[in-house]
Amino acid sequence: MAYVIAEPCIGVKDRACVDACPVDCIYEGEDQLYINPEECIDCGACVDPCPVDAIFHEDELPEKWKWYKEKNAKFFEGKTGLSPAQGKGYK
């Protein structure tokens, strides 16, 4: 099980979730941030810091955003050597 970042993140990409993640499993894509489902430890530390309420446990995604689970997984398909997103403290 993992957490998924959904539509409210698009165009925002606030990195408060990145700073909160204890295992650095959040990556930056062109339009939003993504959580690597293979690295996520299902702790939920990223949920509360998100200012746009874009992060949901995969089993609790609102119906209208269920497809983000697949979008998230596809982001990581066939990619190796990705570096996790850097938090606000790294800019």
C-alpha positions as a Python dict, from the first residue, in 0.01 Angstrom:
ca = {
    (1, 'M'): (0, 0, 0),
    (2, 'A'): (110, 355, -64),
    (3, 'Y'): (-1, 713, -74),
    (4, 'V'): (-89, 888, -400),
    (5, 'I'): (-70, 1254, -497),
    (6, 'A'): (-378, 1364, -691),
    (7, 'E'): (-505, 1657, -898),
    (8, 'P'): (-476, 1941, -644),
    (9, 'C'): (-95, 1918, -677),
    (10, 'I'): (-96, 1994, -1049),
    (11, 'G'): (75, 2324, -1110),
    (12, 'V'): (138, 2374, -737),
    (13, 'K'): (412, 2125, -646),
    (14, 'D'): (453, 2265, -295),
    (15, 'R'): (732, 2065, -136),
    (16, 'A'): (610, 2058, 225),
    (17, 'C'): (537, 1688, 174),
    (18, 'V'): (894, 1629, 59),
    (19, 'D'): (1031, 1783, 377),
    (20, 'A'): (801, 1559, 586),
    (21, 'C'): (879, 1229, 410),
    (22, 'P'): (1119, 1020, 619),
    (23, 'V'): (1225, 796, 329),
    (24, 'D'): (1260, 1045, 39),
    (25, 'C'): (1009, 866, -184),
    (26, 'I'): (856, 1178, -346),
    (27, 'Y'): (970, 1272, -694),
    (28, 'E'): (902, 1570, -918),
    (29, 'G'): (736, 1527, -1255),
    (30, 'E'): (658, 1790, -1513),
    (31, 'D'): (313, 1875, -1378),
    (32, 'Q'): (307, 1740, -1022),
    (33, 'L'): (490, 1548, -750),
    (34, 'Y'): (471, 1167, -735),
    (35, 'I'): (515, 912, -457),
    (36, 'N'): (711, 601, -550),
    (37, 'P'): (485, 313, -441),
    (38, 'E'): (785, 79, -406),
    (39, 'E'): (959, 314, -161),
    (40, 'C'): (660, 449, 35),
    (41, 'I'): (645, 302, 387),
    (42, 'D'): (279, 395, 427),
    (43, 'C'): (347, 626, 723),
    (44, 'G'): (125, 916, 613),
    (45, 'A'): (374, 1183, 724),
    (46, 'C'): (327, 1364, 391),
    (47, 'V'): (-51, 1407, 421),
    (48, 'D'): (-95, 1684, 678),
    (49, 'P'): (180, 1917, 549),
    (50, 'C'): (24, 1930, 199),
    (51, 'P'): (-135, 2276, 173),
    (52, 'V'): (-373, 2172, -108),
    (53, 'D'): (-489, 1838, 38),
    (54, 'A'): (-363, 1643, -263),
    (55, 'I'): (-230, 1331, -87),
    (56, 'F'): (-447, 1029, -15),
    (57, 'H'): (-392, 669, 86),
    (58, 'E'): (-447, 468, -232),
    (59, 'D'): (-755, 302, -78),
    (60, 'E'): (-906, 640, 11),
    (61, 'L'): (-867, 829, -317),
    (62, 'P'): (-1187, 1016, -403),
    (63, 'E'): (-1369, 846, -691),
    (64, 'K'): (-1298, 1134, -930),
    (65, 'W'): (-922, 1092, -871),
    (66, 'K'): (-893, 712, -858),
    (67, 'W'): (-705, 714, -1190),
    (68, 'Y'): (-416, 901, -1022),
    (69, 'K'): (-306, 571, -868),
    (70, 'E'): (-236, 443, -1221),
    (71, 'K'): (-84, 775, -1333),
    (72, 'N'): (147, 763, -1032),
    (73, 'A'): (258, 405, -1102),
    (74, 'K'): (316, 480, -1472),
    (75, 'F'): (541, 773, -1384),
    (76, 'F'): (793, 526, -1239),
    (77, 'E'): (766, 253, -1507),
    (78, 'G'): (1096, 185, -1678),
    (79, 'K'): (1273, 471, -1503),
    (80, 'T'): (1593, 412, -1314),
    (81, 'G'): (1828, 650, -1143),
    (82, 'L'): (1564, 907, -1050),
    (83, 'S'): (1655, 1146, -771),
    (84, 'P'): (1393, 1232, -509),
    (85, 'A'): (1254, 1585, -511),
    (86, 'Q'): (1431, 1830, -288),
    (87, 'G'): (1240, 2012, -19),
    (88, 'K'): (1209, 2385, 32),
    (89, 'G'): (1518, 2385, 250),
    (90, 'Y'): (1731, 2282, -49),
    (91, 'K'): (1648, 2566, -285),
}
